[in-house]
């Protein structure tokens, strides 16, 4: 089974991921095994992984809190009932 998770949370990535894709600036910066990413020497990825701050000219964009009712959906409607034979 394959599950795609989009996150900036490195703790979650380290817990659940086997294969990682890092996107940035509209392109793929890394794709490979989690352990390969964690051992990378590439400066930009190292900065992200080590959580070093960078100078920013523009403020970070933030999102308004989502209405929890928007997040509730019946996945069986889209993928079928996984419990049926």
BELNORRA-V659880 format. One record per backbone hydrogen bond with DSSP energy under -1.0 kcal/mol. CO is the residue of the C=O (numbers start at 1). NH is the residue of the N-H. E is the energy in kcal/mol with one decimal. If there is no record, write none. Layout:
co=CO nh=NH e=E
co=CO nh=NH e=E
This chain:
co=9 nh=13 e=-2.1
co=10 nh=14 e=-2.5
co=11 nh=15 e=-1.4
co=12 nh=16 e=-2.8
co=13 nh=17 e=-2.1
co=18 nh=34 e=-2.4
co=20 nh=32 e=-2.1
co=22 nh=29 e=-3.0
co=22 nh=30 e=-1.4
co=24 nh=27 e=-1.4
co=27 nh=24 e=-2.4
co=30 nh=22 e=-2.7
co=32 nh=20 e=-3.2
co=33 nh=37 e=-1.7
co=34 nh=38 e=-2.5
co=35 nh=39 e=-1.1
co=37 nh=40 e=-1.5
co=42 nh=46 e=-2.9
co=43 nh=47 e=-2.5
co=44 nh=48 e=-2.0
co=45 nh=49 e=-3.0
co=46 nh=50 e=-2.8
co=47 nh=52 e=-2.2
co=67 nh=70 e=-2.1
co=73 nh=75 e=-1.1
co=74 nh=77 e=-1.3
co=75 nh=78 e=-1.7
co=75 nh=79 e=-2.7
co=76 nh=80 e=-1.9
co=81 nh=84 e=-1.1
